[in-house]
Amino acid sequence: MGFNFLISSTVNQSLESEKEISNQIQETYDIKTKSFRATMVETDQGYIVLKGSEAKKTLSNSCTETYKKMRRKLLETEILK
């Protein structure tokens, strides 16, 4: 199963508050490995990784070009630090 993650610029800007987002949450996922810990929620708009989540410092060799590009964009826009 693959996940489609939303980059902040793709999230519907009409959402006015976190309360409104929480009303749309369908599932919450806590992901923990030796390398990182993250929480994401599934909403009507797709998957949103929550603030405070961690990512691996380096990508695996098996990582697809799509995820490499997504990560590069997140780093360039300082969404991922």
N, C-alpha and C positions, 0 to 999 in steps of 0.2 A: 504494500500500500504506500503510495507517495503522498506527500503533503504539498499543497500550494500555499506558500506563505505570502502575506500581503506586505508590501513595502509601504511605509506610512503615507506616501503620496498617493497610493491607490485606495486608501481607506476613505469611505464616504465622509466628507467633511461636514455633513449635516448633523452628525452625532454631536449633541450639545453637552453631554456629561458622561462620566464613568457609569453613573446609574443607568443611563440609557443603554450603554454597551452591555452592562451586566444583565439587563432584561433580554438581550439577544443571545446570550451565551447558551450554547447547546451542550458542550462538553468541555471539561478542563483536563489538560494532560500535564503531568509532572514527569519530566525526563531527567534521569540522573545516571551518569556514567562516571568512569574514573577521570574523564577529561573535562566534563562540564555538567552543569545543572541548569535546567530551564523549565519554564512553565508557559504553556500556550493555551489559548482558548479557541474553540470553534464557534464562530458566529454566523449569522446569515450571509456575511460578506466573505467569509473564508477563515483561515487560521491567523491569529494574532499572537506573536510572541510577546510576553509581558516584560515591562521594564524590570531590570534587576536580574534577568536571565543571563546565563553565561554561555559562551561559545568556546569551541576549541581554539587554541592559539594558532594552530596550523591545520591545514586541511589534509585529509587522507589522500593517498595517490589514487584511490578509486572514486574520488569525488567527481561528479559530472561537470562539464563546462557550464551548464546552466546554473548550478549552485555556486561555482567559482565566480561567475559574473554577478550573481545576486549578492554574494558576500562583498565583492569589490565595490558595488554600488552602496551597500550599507556602510562600509568603511569610509568611502568618499563623502557621504552625506552626514557622517558622524552619528548615524543611528546606532551603529555598532562601534564600540570603542575598546 
